[in-house]
Amino acid sequence: MRQLVFADPGARARLESILHPRIREATAAAAAIASGPYVIFVVPLLIESGTWARRVARVLAIDCPEEMQVARVMARNGLSEEQVRAIMAAQVTRAQRLAAADDVVVNDDGLDALRPQVERLHAFYLDEARRMAASTIPGL
């Protein structure tokens, strides 16, 4: 199926028309009952969908060099380089994804490099959640 949807834009559009409404409904339901101060949606095709970006306050991109991305997908999914590059060709470019992001985590090293980035963003998102909550309280 993967080969079909990435080789045939019409097939991909049909599959997305079936899946995306269900995914939106499920994520909206999950967000409605979330108890944390903020919610993070993991949306691999956020920019391509054309609808997600307007549903969220901020867009966070996780970035690494393209060659590293290809190698990671090959190792994780057991795909060939050709298959991975075909999938990537059907998606927005790295530059487009980064341009659409409000925040970026650079994931080109180990956990020690990720931790301070995530901690900084977590503190920022907590502040943003408090600010947004205060702005919705009448009289504040």
Backbone bond lengths (Angstrom), bond angles and torsions (degrees), N, CA, C in turn:
res aa  C-N    CA-C-N  psi(-1)  N-CA   C-N-CA  omega(-1)  CA-C   N-CA-C  phi
1 M - - - 1.444 - - 1.530 110.23 -
2 R 1.355 116.13 -39.78 1.461 120.31 -179.61 1.527 110.25 -56.30
3 Q 1.339 116.27 -45.09 1.460 119.58 -178.72 1.523 110.96 -62.60
4 L 1.319 117.02 -39.93 1.461 121.12 -179.25 1.520 111.27 -64.93
5 V 1.330 117.64 -49.93 1.465 119.09 -173.99 1.519 112.81 -70.75
6 F 1.335 117.61 -26.64 1.456 117.63 177.61 1.520 112.41 -88.97
7 A 1.326 117.72 -13.53 1.462 121.36 177.03 1.521 111.86 -94.91
8 D 1.329 117.33 -23.41 1.461 122.10 -174.65 1.526 109.92 -124.69
9 P 1.334 117.73 102.97 1.466 120.44 -179.04 1.529 113.36 -57.12
10 G 1.316 117.91 -32.75 1.463 120.86 177.91 1.519 111.80 -66.26
11 A 1.328 116.04 -42.01 1.471 120.27 177.85 1.520 110.24 -65.27
12 R 1.333 116.31 -40.23 1.462 119.85 178.38 1.521 110.49 -63.59
13 A 1.322 117.47 -42.74 1.469 121.17 179.10 1.527 111.20 -62.50
14 R 1.323 116.77 -40.62 1.478 119.87 178.02 1.527 111.04 -64.08
15 L 1.324 116.50 -45.55 1.459 120.10 179.34 1.531 110.59 -62.08
16 E 1.325 116.86 -44.28 1.466 120.38 179.55 1.521 111.64 -63.90
17 S 1.340 117.47 -35.52 1.471 119.82 179.69 1.527 111.31 -66.86
18 I 1.310 116.62 -24.52 1.467 121.05 176.69 1.531 110.43 -84.08
19 L 1.323 116.03 -47.13 1.463 120.50 -173.22 1.523 114.42 -78.61
20 H 1.319 117.72 -43.69 1.464 120.28 -171.28 1.524 114.36 -59.61
21 P 1.332 120.55 -43.58 1.473 118.21 177.09 1.530 112.37 -60.58
22 R 1.303 116.90 -38.19 1.472 120.49 178.96 1.531 111.04 -67.68
23 I 1.312 116.04 -40.07 1.464 120.54 178.82 1.524 109.97 -65.87
24 R 1.332 117.43 -44.21 1.474 120.57 178.43 1.522 110.78 -59.75
25 E 1.323 116.78 -43.75 1.465 121.11 -179.75 1.531 110.91 -62.95
26 A 1.307 116.67 -45.35 1.467 120.46 -178.90 1.525 111.59 -65.83
27 T 1.319 117.53 -41.08 1.462 119.40 -179.42 1.520 111.35 -71.14
28 A 1.325 117.69 -36.10 1.470 120.16 176.51 1.521 110.27 -63.48
29 A 1.317 117.15 -41.11 1.467 121.00 178.43 1.527 110.55 -64.79
30 A 1.316 117.29 -42.71 1.465 120.75 179.18 1.525 110.86 -65.01
31 A 1.329 117.58 -41.24 1.464 120.91 179.27 1.521 111.16 -65.38
32 A 1.315 117.03 -35.75 1.466 121.11 -178.40 1.524 112.16 -64.29
33 I 1.310 117.70 -28.56 1.463 119.88 -179.24 1.529 112.67 -104.85
34 A 1.320 117.30 3.19 1.465 120.79 179.77 1.524 109.69 -63.81
35 S 1.315 116.57 140.93 1.458 120.17 -176.69 1.522 113.41 -105.95
36 G 1.307 118.18 -5.99 1.459 121.04 -179.00 1.518 112.00 -79.02
37 P 1.321 116.31 170.20 1.463 120.15 -179.16 1.532 113.71 -71.31
38 Y 1.319 116.92 -21.33 1.464 120.57 175.62 1.520 108.78 -149.03
39 V 1.323 115.43 162.39 1.464 122.00 -178.43 1.523 108.08 -121.16
40 I 1.316 115.93 138.04 1.466 121.29 173.77 1.522 107.75 -115.25
41 F 1.323 115.91 122.31 1.458 121.60 173.94 1.522 107.50 -95.09
42 V 1.311 117.35 133.25 1.458 121.93 175.39 1.521 106.22 -97.71
43 V 1.330 115.60 106.45 1.464 121.38 -174.35 1.530 108.03 -125.75
44 P 1.334 117.29 97.22 1.460 119.80 -177.36 1.532 114.17 -56.88
45 L 1.320 118.09 -33.96 1.466 120.99 -177.50 1.528 110.73 -114.47
46 L 1.316 116.69 43.17 1.462 121.44 -175.87 1.530 111.81 -57.11
47 I 1.289 117.74 -49.92 1.463 120.98 -176.82 1.524 110.14 -68.58
48 E 1.330 116.59 -42.71 1.458 120.64 -178.71 1.527 112.29 -63.49
49 S 1.322 117.22 -31.60 1.470 120.34 -175.81 1.520 111.87 -65.09
50 G 1.328 116.60 -30.60 1.458 119.89 -179.75 1.514 114.27 75.52
51 T 1.324 118.67 -4.36 1.465 120.49 -177.74 1.517 113.54 -121.51
52 W 1.308 118.03 -26.89 1.457 119.99 -174.84 1.518 113.31 -67.25
53 A 1.304 118.20 -42.43 1.460 120.84 -173.61 1.525 112.11 -57.28
54 R 1.313 118.65 -32.15 1.464 119.82 -179.55 1.534 112.49 -83.81
55 R 1.305 117.56 -3.33 1.472 121.48 178.44 1.519 112.79 -96.60
56 V 1.300 117.40 -5.39 1.460 121.06 -174.74 1.523 110.76 -124.51
57 A 1.333 115.44 157.42 1.461 120.47 179.65 1.523 111.37 -78.71
58 R 1.328 116.53 -33.04 1.458 120.89 -178.31 1.525 109.27 -144.23
59 V 1.319 115.42 154.95 1.465 121.85 176.13 1.528 107.74 -115.81
60 L 1.327 115.10 124.94 1.460 122.44 178.07 1.521 108.27 -109.31
61 A 1.315 116.72 126.46 1.467 121.36 175.75 1.522 108.96 -109.14
62 I 1.311 115.70 138.83 1.460 121.67 172.18 1.523 105.31 -101.39
63 D 1.328 117.14 122.83 1.461 120.73 -170.79 1.524 112.04 -123.63
64 C 1.318 113.92 148.06 1.457 122.29 169.49 1.526 106.39 -153.31
65 P 1.325 117.56 163.30 1.464 119.34 177.80 1.533 110.83 -58.24
66 E 1.331 115.47 148.96 1.465 120.82 -176.05 1.524 112.85 -56.44
67 E 1.314 117.45 -43.14 1.472 119.79 -179.04 1.525 111.19 -62.25
68 M 1.322 116.55 -37.09 1.463 120.79 177.24 1.528 110.09 -67.89
69 Q 1.324 116.31 -40.12 1.466 120.86 178.21 1.531 110.22 -60.62
70 V 1.315 116.49 -45.93 1.469 120.77 179.35 1.527 109.89 -60.24
71 A 1.325 117.12 -48.02 1.468 120.99 -178.58 1.528 111.18 -61.85
72 R 1.321 117.47 -40.77 1.468 120.70 -179.73 1.527 111.69 -66.00
73 V 1.321 116.95 -42.65 1.468 119.59 179.59 1.529 110.09 -66.52
74 M 1.322 116.97 -40.86 1.466 119.89 177.91 1.531 110.33 -59.11
75 A 1.326 116.78 -45.49 1.463 120.87 -178.36 1.527 111.57 -68.60
76 R 1.325 116.93 -41.52 1.467 121.02 -176.66 1.520 112.44 -72.04
77 N 1.342 116.75 -43.08 1.467 120.69 -171.39 1.523 113.96 -104.89
78 G 1.319 117.48 -5.49 1.458 119.66 -179.87 1.517 113.28 69.23
79 L 1.318 117.10 28.67 1.465 121.46 -179.64 1.522 110.27 -95.64
80 S 1.318 115.46 159.04 1.461 120.12 174.81 1.525 108.85 -79.52
81 E 1.319 115.46 163.48 1.466 119.77 176.97 1.528 110.28 -59.39
82 E 1.324 116.38 -40.37 1.470 120.70 179.60 1.532 111.16 -60.59
83 Q 1.323 117.02 -42.88 1.467 120.56 179.41 1.531 111.04 -64.73
84 V 1.317 116.04 -43.82 1.467 119.82 -179.74 1.520 110.28 -63.08
85 R 1.313 117.18 -44.10 1.474 119.82 -179.00 1.529 111.32 -67.02
86 A 1.325 117.82 -32.77 1.472 120.61 176.32 1.524 110.25 -65.61
87 I 1.316 116.59 -41.30 1.466 120.31 177.27 1.523 109.74 -63.85
88 M 1.313 116.79 -46.22 1.465 120.49 -179.40 1.525 111.68 -63.28
89 A 1.322 117.21 -33.07 1.466 120.76 179.49 1.523 111.87 -65.99
90 A 1.334 116.99 -24.13 1.469 121.27 179.36 1.527 111.78 -86.68
91 Q 1.323 116.90 -1.48 1.464 121.73 -178.31 1.523 109.96 -110.49
92 V 1.340 115.66 169.23 1.460 118.74 175.21 1.523 108.50 -64.51
93 T 1.300 116.10 158.36 1.459 120.31 -179.68 1.527 110.34 -74.37
94 R 1.297 114.73 164.48 1.468 120.31 176.05 1.525 109.74 -57.64
95 A 1.324 117.31 -43.81 1.467 120.98 179.90 1.528 111.20 -60.98
96 Q 1.320 117.66 -41.65 1.469 120.83 178.44 1.525 111.18 -65.65
97 R 1.316 116.45 -41.15 1.468 120.86 179.49 1.531 110.05 -63.52
98 L 1.322 116.76 -44.46 1.461 120.18 -179.98 1.525 111.43 -67.66
99 A 1.318 117.18 -36.22 1.468 120.43 178.28 1.523 111.54 -65.69
100 A 1.315 117.54 -30.71 1.467 121.65 -179.36 1.525 112.43 -81.93
101 A 1.323 117.41 -13.34 1.464 121.38 -174.91 1.522 111.77 -83.90
102 D 1.329 114.55 140.18 1.462 120.62 170.18 1.525 109.73 -83.87
103 D 1.319 115.64 -33.12 1.460 122.52 -177.12 1.525 108.46 -134.99
104 V 1.330 115.67 148.81 1.468 120.71 -179.31 1.528 109.15 -135.06
105 V 1.315 115.71 132.46 1.462 122.19 169.64 1.522 106.00 -107.00
106 V 1.327 116.03 125.09 1.458 120.80 179.03 1.528 107.63 -90.58
107 N 1.333 115.44 116.94 1.462 122.01 -175.81 1.526 109.86 -113.87
108 D 1.319 115.82 63.19 1.460 119.63 -179.64 1.527 111.99 -117.03
109 D 1.331 115.65 14.95 1.456 121.32 -179.16 1.527 107.84 -145.06
110 G 1.280 118.44 -163.47 1.459 121.94 -176.30 1.521 113.61 -85.12
111 L 1.340 114.17 -172.78 1.462 121.18 -178.86 1.521 112.37 -61.35
112 D 1.329 117.54 -33.08 1.465 119.83 179.68 1.525 111.68 -62.40
113 A 1.313 117.38 -31.02 1.468 120.96 177.08 1.524 111.31 -80.37
114 L 1.328 117.42 -30.83 1.467 121.18 -179.94 1.523 112.52 -74.27
115 R 1.322 116.63 -39.73 1.461 121.58 -171.92 1.534 113.35 -52.35
116 P 1.332 120.97 -52.06 1.472 118.74 -178.66 1.531 113.16 -64.98
117 Q 1.316 117.07 -32.06 1.468 119.40 177.61 1.527 110.60 -65.42
118 V 1.330 115.28 -44.80 1.466 120.53 -179.03 1.526 110.33 -67.67
119 E 1.325 117.54 -41.57 1.466 120.45 178.97 1.526 111.01 -62.00
120 R 1.334 116.96 -42.19 1.471 120.63 178.92 1.526 110.53 -62.98
121 L 1.332 117.01 -45.44 1.465 119.99 179.58 1.521 112.00 -67.20
122 H 1.324 117.18 -37.29 1.466 120.08 177.90 1.531 109.71 -60.91
123 A 1.322 117.61 -46.22 1.470 120.72 178.17 1.528 110.37 -61.09
124 F 1.313 116.68 -42.78 1.468 120.72 178.98 1.526 110.80 -63.27
125 Y 1.328 117.04 -45.22 1.468 120.40 -179.47 1.527 111.53 -65.72
126 L 1.324 117.92 -35.32 1.467 120.02 174.93 1.523 110.32 -62.67
127 D 1.336 116.77 -44.97 1.472 120.53 177.49 1.524 110.94 -61.29
128 E 1.321 116.79 -43.80 1.469 120.80 178.68 1.526 111.21 -62.52
129 A 1.321 117.24 -40.99 1.469 121.06 179.32 1.523 110.34 -63.50
130 R 1.342 116.88 -42.47 1.472 120.27 177.77 1.524 110.46 -63.93
131 R 1.329 116.23 -44.14 1.466 120.37 -179.68 1.526 110.72 -61.87
132 M 1.326 116.45 -44.71 1.465 120.14 -179.68 1.526 111.22 -66.47
133 A 1.334 117.09 -38.66 1.466 120.28 178.61 1.525 110.12 -65.25
134 A 1.330 117.32 -41.25 1.466 121.10 -179.92 1.523 111.39 -66.17
135 S 1.321 116.71 -33.98 1.471 119.13 -178.33 1.524 112.34 -75.26
136 T 1.323 117.63 -13.67 1.466 119.91 179.03 1.521 112.36 -98.08
137 I 1.342 117.00 -3.77 1.460 120.66 178.35 1.524 108.25 -87.73
138 P 1.338 118.05 123.04 1.470 120.50 -179.18 1.527 111.29 -56.94
139 G 1.308 115.86 137.74 1.454 122.18 177.01 1.513 114.67 88.69
140 L 1.307 117.57 -5.38 1.468 119.02 178.94 1.500 111.05 -101.36
